[in-house]
Amino acid sequence: MIRVGVVGASGYTGLELVKMLVSHKEFELTYLGTTSGDAMIEGLHPSLSGVITMNVKVATADGVAQMCDLAFLALPHKASMGFAKELIARGVKVVDLSADYRLELETYEKFYCEHEDRENLPQAVYGLIEYYREEIGKSSLVASPGCYPTATLLGFLPLVPYIDPASPVFVDAKSGVSGAGKKLSETTHFVTINDNIFAYNPLKHRHAPEIREKILKVHGVDTQVNFVPHLIPATRGELVSVYAKLSDEHLGIDPIAILKERYKNDPFIRIRTEPVDIKSTAGTHFCDIFAAVHGNGLFISSAIDNLLRGASSQAIAAANLMCGLDESEGLPVIAYVP
Ligand SMILES: NC(=O)c1ccc[n+]([C@@H]2O[C@H](COP(=O)([O-])OP(=O)(O)OC[C@H]3O[C@@H](n4cnc5c(N)ncnc54)[C@H](OP(=O)(O)O)[C@@H]3O)[C@@H](O)[C@H]2O)c1
C-alpha cells in the first residue's frame, strides 16, 4: 500500500479527500494534520463517525515525511508552499490544492504574494487531468487547478481554435458557498446568501489570470478573459457559462461534435446535448459540458462539483497517475441527488 497524508484535514476539501481515501484500494491513510491539531477526525467531521477513527496532528513537514510517500496539501495559498518545499526535499510526492504552484512566477507574484519556493515551482505540473496525464504521471509535484478554471478550461479549450482571438471572452461563473472554504464571513452568512445570488470580485478575480495563462499554454492564443464569479444559495456545485465570438472561417462548426471527438477517451467528461446542471455532477468526479452556436456567437456551459472535480477528486486522480495506478481508482461517480 502507498502511505498518504492529508494536511488541512479539518477543511472542506480535506474532508472530501479523507472520504475517498478511506475506501481507496491502493492508498493507506497514515497521516492527518491541521494548524490546530490534536483532535479526532470524526470529532472534526461527525459525518465520518463509525467510518474512521484517527488522530489529527498539528501539521509538521517532519511528521508528514516520516509517515507518508505522498501528501495532499488542502491548505490556503502561501501556507502550502512552505510545506511542499520541505516535503519535496525529503522525497515525498506532493499534490497541492492551493494556488501556490499553478502559475508562472510572475503571474503568481502579481496576483497572490511573493513566492517562497522558486526552486520547485518550475517543476510543478498543472493537474488538469485530460490535458496533462503524461506529465502528471512523471511528476512528484502537482498543482491541482482552481475550481472555476477546471470547469472553464475543460469546456472551452477544445473550442479555442475556432474563436476570433482578437475578441474578448466572457466567463460567467456560479458557485455554491463551499467554494469559499470553511472560514466565516458576512458574504457567506446564511442570511446573506439564502434566496440570493450576486457577483463578487467582478473582472478582478484571481482565477482569470489562471484561465488566461493555461489557454496561452495549450493553444498559444492570448485571450482577454472577462471573468465574473457569482455566489448561489447552494452548498456545492459550479456552473460556468462561456461566451465567445467565432472567427469568420468557423461559423458553421458543430461544437458538440468537436467536444465529443476531443473527449472520446476521457470517461469523466460527459458531453450533453441539453444545457447542463449542477445536481447531475454533485458528489461526483464528472464534468458535464454543453455548447451551442448562433451566427458568430459561441455558448459553452460546464458543470462540476467544486469540492470534487474542482478540487479533491481531481487531486486523487492526479495522485493515482503519479503512483502508476488506474486514474479512476477511488473516484466518486454516483451523484448525491436524483
Ligand atoms: N473549496 C473549494 O471548492 C476549493 C476548490 C479548489 C481549490 N480549493 C483550494 O483548496 C485549499 C483548501 O480549501 P478549503 O476550501 O478546504 O479550505 P478550508 O475549508 O478553509 O480549510 C483549510 C484547512 O487548512 C488548514 N490550515 C490553514 N492554515 C494552515 C497552516 N498554516 N498549516 C496547516 N493547516 C492549515 C485549516 O486548519 P485549521 O482548521 O486548523 O485552521 C483547514 O483544515 C485552498 O487553497 C483553496 O483555494 C478549494
The ligand as a Gaussian input file, in Angstrom:
#p B3LYP/6-31G(d) Opt

LIG

0 1
 N      -13.398000      24.822000      -1.500000
 C      -13.266000      24.614000      -2.811000
 O      -14.240000      24.442000      -3.551000
 C      -11.890000      24.590000      -3.443000
 C      -11.774000      24.243000      -4.814000
 C      -10.494000      24.228000      -5.396000
 C       -9.379000      24.573000      -4.654000
 N       -9.526000      24.907000      -3.330000
 C       -8.305000      25.267000      -2.576000
 O       -8.042000      24.221000      -1.655000
 C       -7.436000      24.764000      -0.471000
 C       -8.260000      24.341000       0.744000
 O       -9.561000      24.866000       0.565000
 P      -10.768000      24.520000       1.584000
 O      -11.990000      25.018000       0.945000
 O      -10.696000      23.096000       2.021000
 O      -10.370000      25.485000       2.826000
 P      -10.858000      25.440000       4.354000
 O      -12.177000      24.730000       4.444000
 O      -10.764000      26.827000       4.830000
 O       -9.748000      24.515000       5.086000
 C       -8.411000      24.944000       5.189000
 C       -7.639000      23.939000       6.026000
 O       -6.291000      24.343000       6.085000
 C       -5.849000      24.288000       7.436000
 N       -4.812000      25.312000       7.589000
 C       -4.913000      26.610000       7.381000
 N       -3.709000      27.198000       7.529000
 C       -2.859000      26.205000       7.843000
 C       -1.471000      26.129000       8.130000
 N       -0.728000      27.238000       8.101000
 N       -0.917000      24.937000       8.440000
 C       -1.686000      23.797000       8.467000
 N       -3.034000      23.793000       8.208000
 C       -3.579000      24.982000       7.894000
 C       -7.074000      24.562000       8.272000
 O       -6.827000      24.004000       9.525000
 P       -7.393000      24.619000      10.835000
 O       -8.781000      24.076000      10.927000
 O       -6.509000      24.087000      11.878000
 O       -7.337000      26.090000      10.676000
 C       -8.123000      23.791000       7.459000
 O       -8.037000      22.431000       7.782000
 C       -7.382000      26.282000      -0.669000
 O       -6.117000      26.669000      -1.143000
 C       -8.444000      26.521000      -1.745000
 O       -8.179000      27.668000      -2.519000
 C      -10.736000      24.911000      -2.692000

